Amino acid sequence: MHVSIDHDVCIGAGQCALTAPRVFTQDDEGYGTVLPGRRDGGGHPLVREAARACPVGAVAVRGVPGGDAG
């Protein structure tokens, strides 16, 4: 799995950080960012939910844990 945030799209709503705080945080300007070492999702079960919670679709989750990239 690969997790990323499109910083050109992010509005800083913070839903990703609220939903999966072990994977996402907000930077000094309030925009979402993936925590260091967590681009693989860190095994967190709510990563996909965090992506769905983003009101502007800035969070991308690609691939399936234990499966082929999709």
N, C-alpha and C positions, 0 to 999 in steps of 0.2 A: 504494500500500500504506500502511496505517496500523497502527502498532504501539503497544500500550498494555499496562499492567500494572494489574490490579485490586488496589489496596493493601489492600482489606478481606479479600481472599482469600490474598494472598501470605504464605508462612511463612518466607521468607528462606533457602530451600534453596540458592539460588545457581546453579542449573542454567542459567538464562538467561545469566548473566554468564560462566559457564564455556564455554558453547557458542558464543555470539556476543559476545565482549567489545568489539567495535567499536560495538555497538548498546546493550548492557545493562551495568549496573554494580550495585553494592549501595550503599545509602545508609549513613549513619553508624550506623543501627540494624540494619543487615544485611539490609534488605528490598530486593528487586529494584526497579530503576528504569530507565527509558529515558534514555540519555545525551542531553544537550541537542543539538538539531538532528538527532536520529536517529529521530524519530517516523515517518518515512517508510521506515524500515528501512535507510537508508543504502546500499542496494544490496548488503547483505551476504547471501551465499547461504545462510547457516545460520539466518536469522531464524525461518523456519517450524520448523526442527528444534528451536530453542530453545523455541518455544512447546510443541511436543510433549514436550520434556524436563521441563517444569514438572510436578512431582508433584501439584499441586492445580489446575492449569489456570488460573492467574492471568494468563498471558500471552495476549493476543489479537492476531491478525494478520488484518486485513481488507483485501480487495482483492488484485488480482494485478498485479505490475509489468507495465506496458505494456498492461494490459487494463482492463475496466470493474470498478468496485468491486463486491465480491460479498458 
